[in-house]
Amino acid sequence: MNLKNILRNLRLSLGKLLIDKKIQGDVNVFPPQRILFLRQDGKIGDYIVSSFVFRELKKANPNIHIGVICTQKDAYLFEQNPHIDQLYYVKKRDILDYVTCGLKLAKLQYDVVIDPTISLKNRDLLLLRLINARNYIGYKKSNYQLFNINLEGEFHFSELYRLALEKIGIQVQDMSYDVPYNSQSAIEISQFLEINQLKNYIAVNFFGGYRHKVMNKQNIEKYISYLTSQSDKPLVLLSYPEVIPMLKDAAKSYTNIFIHDTTTIFHTIELIRHCALLISTDTSTVHIASGFNKPMIAIYKEDPIAFIHWKPISQAKTHILYYKNNINELSPEAIKPEWLL
């Protein structure tokens, strides 16, 4: 273990020693009337796999109050959800803002806080403590005093949320995802598909959220060559502003490859909504496709525990490919031609 990790673990241990205290007061008032979710991570995939909980809570009790802590940057994921009553904003990495938010929330007397984060930073633990809720539900938190309800074991994160609701007396009837929707983006993608006469196309995402999930240009060109040789279906390469020039250059000699000038995740959502098949190394687009029950070829790093947590949950035909350390190790020939039909 290097010095950086030693210092980090020391800092976390000291923070836990000082902050982690059992909350005194009434507990287990279930089903709750006020429930709060910590979602300052801001990841689209995390939002999608947990999206059903807001709907199911309101289905169980339309009068239940649902609050969500998030950042201003990521509020767009929650603002469009009709089941969320209140958003509370924190500035990421700003401990004073966390303290202000926690003290404000303490006055609202939440019955339950749900935070399934596996590894808590000190500022997150401080925020939780300051909220002073009656109950805290955590994941793998048996060594924390603050969490009076703890979930153990390895689950898909959607299942983790279902179990959390079960613990507070809410039975989940439907775990299907609520994929975010934006009407303007839907119109723009419909126009893009109509102009290019695109139907029955394969959507391909070469870019994941971590360095080892990002495909380099050389491999992108190999995949493009292989996929166009094995299938007559057009390809739509999913993008974001920083990679659009590179993708257009890689695809310039092909007539059946299309790239939308994507500026928002809602464009990507609509392109997946209308595709015949998704090929992706990124779990967020995999979860979007799962929400639409789209056939997919999903590419994952060899990590059994992470796969359990974030695998695709879909009724459609799904194929999984694995790489050991980096997506660029994987050859396009690993994709069987019959999977593209």
C-alpha positions in Angstrom: 0.0 0.0 0.0 1.5 3.4 -1.0 1.7 6.4 1.2 -1.3 8.1 -0.4 -3.6 5.2 0.4 -2.2 4.9 4.0 -2.9 8.6 4.6 -6.4 8.3 3.1 -7.3 5.3 5.3 -5.9 7.1 8.4 -8.0 10.1 7.5 -11.2 8.0 7.1 -10.5 6.1 10.3 -10.0 9.3 12.3 -13.1 10.9 10.8 -15.2 7.8 11.6 -13.9 7.9 15.2 -15.0 11.5 15.6 -18.2 11.6 13.6 -19.8 8.2 13.7 -22.3 8.3 16.6 -25.6 6.6 17.2 -28.5 8.9 16.9 -30.7 9.1 19.9 -34.5 9.2 19.7 -37.5 7.5 18.2 -36.7 4.9 15.5 -38.6 2.4 13.3 -41.6 4.6 12.5 -42.6 2.6 9.5 -43.8 3.1 6.9 -42.2 6.5 7.0 -43.8 9.9 6.1 -40.6 11.6 5.1 -37.7 9.9 3.3 -34.4 11.3 2.0 -32.0 9.9 -0.5 -28.3 11.0 -0.8 -27.5 11.2 -4.5 -24.6 13.7 -4.7 -22.6 11.2 -6.9 -24.5 12.4 -9.9 -24.0 9.4 -12.2 -26.7 8.7 -14.8 -26.4 4.9 -14.4 -26.8 5.1 -10.7 -29.9 7.2 -11.1 -31.5 4.9 -13.7 -31.1 1.7 -11.6 -32.7 3.4 -8.6 -35.3 5.4 -10.5 -38.2 3.0 -9.7 -38.0 3.7 -6.0 -39.5 7.1 -6.2 -42.4 5.8 -8.3 -43.0 2.8 -6.0 -42.9 5.0 -2.8 -45.6 7.2 -4.2 -47.6 4.2 -5.3 -47.5 2.8 -1.8 -48.3 6.2 -0.2 -49.1 9.2 -2.4 -48.6 11.5 0.6 -45.1 10.4 1.4 -42.5 13.2 1.1 -39.4 12.3 -0.9 -36.3 14.5 -0.8 -33.1 14.1 -2.7 -29.6 15.6 -2.0 -27.7 16.3 -5.2 -25.5 18.8 -6.8 -26.7 21.7 -9.0 -24.8 20.2 -11.9 -26.6 16.9 -11.7 -30.1 18.2 -10.7 -31.3 17.7 -14.3 -31.6 13.9 -13.5 -34.0 14.6 -10.7 -35.9 17.7 -11.8 -37.8 15.8 -14.4 -39.0 13.1 -12.0 -42.6 13.9 -10.9 -42.4 11.7 -7.8 -39.6 13.7 -6.1 -41.0 16.5 -3.9 -37.8 18.4 -2.9 -34.2 18.7 -4.1 -31.4 19.9 -1.7 -28.2 21.0 -3.3 -24.7 20.6 -2.1 -21.4 21.8 -3.6 -19.2 18.8 -4.1 -16.0 18.8 -2.0 -17.2 21.9 -0.1 -17.4 20.8 3.5 -18.9 24.1 4.7 -21.7 23.7 2.3 -22.2 20.1 3.5 -22.5 21.5 7.1 -25.0 24.2 6.0 -27.1 21.6 4.2 -27.0 19.1 7.1 -28.1 21.7 9.6 -30.9 22.8 7.4 -32.2 19.3 6.9 -32.0 18.5 10.6 -34.9 21.0 11.1 -37.1 19.0 8.7 -37.0 15.8 10.8 -36.7 13.1 8.2 -37.8 9.6 9.2 -35.4 7.7 7.0 -32.2 8.5 5.1 -31.1 5.9 2.5 -27.4 6.0 1.4 -26.1 2.8 -0.2 -22.6 4.2 -0.8 -20.0 1.5 -0.1 -17.2 3.8 0.9 -18.1 6.9 2.9 -15.9 10.0 2.8 -15.7 12.1 6.0 -17.7 14.9 4.6 -20.5 12.5 3.6 -20.5 11.0 7.1 -20.6 14.4 8.6 -23.6 15.4 6.4 -25.4 12.2 7.4 -24.8 12.8 11.1 -26.0 16.5 10.9 -29.3 15.5 9.2 -30.2 13.8 12.5 -32.8 11.5 10.9 -34.6 8.9 12.9 -33.3 6.0 10.8 -30.3 5.5 8.5 -30.2 2.7 5.9 -26.7 1.8 4.7 -24.9 -0.9 2.7 -22.1 -2.9 4.3 -22.2 -0.5 7.3 -22.2 -3.1 10.2 -19.2 -1.3 11.7 -20.9 2.1 11.8 -23.0 3.2 14.7 -25.0 5.8 12.7 -26.6 3.2 10.5 -29.3 1.4 12.5 -30.5 -0.6 9.4 -27.8 -2.3 7.4 -27.8 -4.5 4.2 -25.2 -7.1 3.7 -24.4 -9.4 0.7 -23.8 -8.8 -2.9 -26.7 -7.5 -4.9 -27.4 -5.6 -8.1 -27.9 -2.0 -7.0 -31.6 -2.1 -8.1 -32.1 -5.0 -5.8 -30.3 -3.2 -3.0 -32.9 -0.3 -3.3 -35.8 -2.8 -3.3 -34.5 -4.4 -0.1 -34.0 -1.0 1.5 -37.7 -0.1 0.8 -38.7 -3.5 2.1 -36.9 -2.7 5.4 -39.1 0.3 6.0 -42.4 -1.5 5.2 -42.7 -0.6 1.5 -43.4 -3.5 -0.9 -42.0 -2.9 -4.5 -44.4 -4.1 -7.2 -42.5 -3.0 -10.3 -38.7 -2.6 -10.6 -38.7 -1.4 -14.2 -36.6 1.7 -14.7 -37.9 5.2 -15.4 -35.6 6.5 -18.0 -35.3 10.3 -18.1 -37.1 12.1 -20.9 -36.6 15.6 -22.5 -39.1 16.6 -25.2 -36.8 19.0 -27.0 -34.1 16.3 -27.3 -36.7 13.8 -28.5 -37.7 16.2 -31.3 -34.1 16.8 -32.3 -33.2 13.1 -32.5 -36.4 12.4 -34.4 -35.4 15.0 -36.9 -31.9 13.5 -37.1 -33.2 10.0 -37.7 -35.7 11.3 -40.3 -33.2 13.3 -42.3 -30.8 10.4 -42.4 -33.6 7.9 -43.0 -32.3 5.8 -40.1 -34.2 2.8 -38.9 -33.1 -0.6 -37.5 -29.7 0.8 -36.6 -27.0 -0.3 -34.2 -26.0 2.2 -31.6 -22.3 1.9 -30.5 -20.7 3.5 -27.5 -16.9 3.3 -27.3 -16.5 5.5 -24.2 -17.0 4.6 -20.6 -16.7 6.7 -17.4 -13.2 5.4 -16.5 -9.9 5.4 -18.4 -9.8 1.7 -18.8 -13.3 1.8 -20.4 -12.3 4.3 -23.1 -11.5 2.9 -26.5 -8.6 4.5 -28.5 -9.0 5.7 -32.1 -7.0 2.8 -33.5 -9.4 0.3 -32.0 -12.5 2.3 -32.9 -11.4 2.1 -36.5 -11.0 -1.7 -36.2 -14.5 -2.1 -34.6 -16.0 0.1 -37.3 -14.4 -2.0 -40.0 -15.4 -5.3 -38.4 -19.0 -4.2 -37.7 -19.7 -2.9 -41.1 -18.3 -6.0 -42.7 -20.5 -8.3 -40.6 -23.8 -6.3 -40.7 -25.8 -4.3 -43.2 -27.4 -2.3 -40.5 -26.3 1.4 -40.2 -24.2 2.3 -37.2 -24.9 5.4 -35.0 -21.8 6.2 -32.9 -22.8 7.6 -29.6 -20.8 10.7 -28.7 -20.2 13.8 -26.6 -18.7 17.1 -27.7 -15.0 16.3 -26.9 -15.0 13.1 -29.1 -17.2 14.1 -32.0 -14.3 15.3 -34.3 -12.3 12.1 -33.7 -15.3 9.9 -34.4 -16.2 11.8 -37.6 -12.6 11.4 -38.7 -12.6 7.7 -38.0 -15.9 7.2 -39.9 -15.2 9.6 -42.8 -14.8 6.8 -45.4 -18.1 5.1 -44.6 -21.5 5.9 -45.9 -23.5 3.9 -43.4 -22.1 5.4 -40.2 -23.8 8.4 -38.6 -22.8 10.7 -35.7 -25.1 13.1 -34.1 -23.7 16.3 -32.7 -24.7 15.3 -29.2 -24.7 17.9 -26.4 -26.8 16.3 -23.7 -27.4 12.9 -22.2 -31.0 13.2 -23.4 -29.8 13.0 -27.0 -28.0 9.7 -26.1 -31.2 8.4 -24.4 -33.3 9.1 -27.5 -30.7 7.5 -29.8 -30.8 4.3 -27.7 -34.6 4.5 -27.5 -34.9 4.1 -31.3 -32.0 1.7 -31.9 -32.3 -2.0 -32.8 -29.2 -3.0 -30.8 -26.7 -1.3 -28.4 -23.0 -2.2 -28.2 -21.4 -0.5 -25.2 -18.5 -0.4 -22.8 -20.3 2.1 -20.6 -22.7 0.9 -17.8 -24.8 4.1 -18.0 -25.8 3.4 -21.6 -26.3 -0.3 -20.7 -28.8 0.7 -18.0 -30.6 3.1 -20.4 -30.9 0.2 -22.9 -32.1 -2.0 -20.1 -34.8 0.5 -19.3 -36.0 0.2 -22.9 -35.5 -3.6 -23.0 -33.2 -3.2 -26.0 -31.0 -6.1 -27.2 -27.4 -5.3 -26.3 -23.8 -6.4 -26.4 -22.3 -5.1 -23.1 -18.6 -5.0 -22.5 -17.4 -5.3 -18.9 -14.1 -5.5 -17.0 -13.4 -8.9 -15.4 -14.7 -8.1 -11.9 -17.3 -10.5 -10.6 -18.5 -8.3 -7.7 -18.7 -5.1 -9.8 -20.6 -7.1 -12.4 -23.2 -8.3 -9.8 -23.7 -4.7 -8.8 -24.0 -3.2 -12.2 -24.9 -5.9 -14.7 -27.7 -5.3 -17.3 -31.2 -6.2 -16.1 -33.2 -6.7 -19.2 -35.8 -9.0 -20.8 -34.2 -8.5 -24.2 -31.4 -10.7 -25.6 -28.1 -9.7 -23.9 -24.5 -10.8 -24.7 -21.6 -10.0 -22.3 -18.0 -9.7 -23.2 -15.2 -9.3 -20.7 -11.7 -7.7 -20.8 -9.0 -8.1 -18.1 -7.6 -4.7 -17.5 -8.4 -2.4 -20.5 -11.1 -2.2 -23.1 -8.5 -1.9 -25.8 -7.3 -5.5 -25.1 -10.5 -6.8 -26.6 -10.7 -7.7 -30.3 -13.8 -6.8 -32.3 -13.9 -10.4 -33.5 -15.1 -11.3 -30.0 -18.5 -10.0 -31.2 -20.1 -12.9 -33.0 -21.8 -12.1 -36.3 -25.1 -13.7 -35.3 -25.3 -11.3 -32.4 -25.7 -8.4 -34.9 -28.7 -9.9 -36.7 
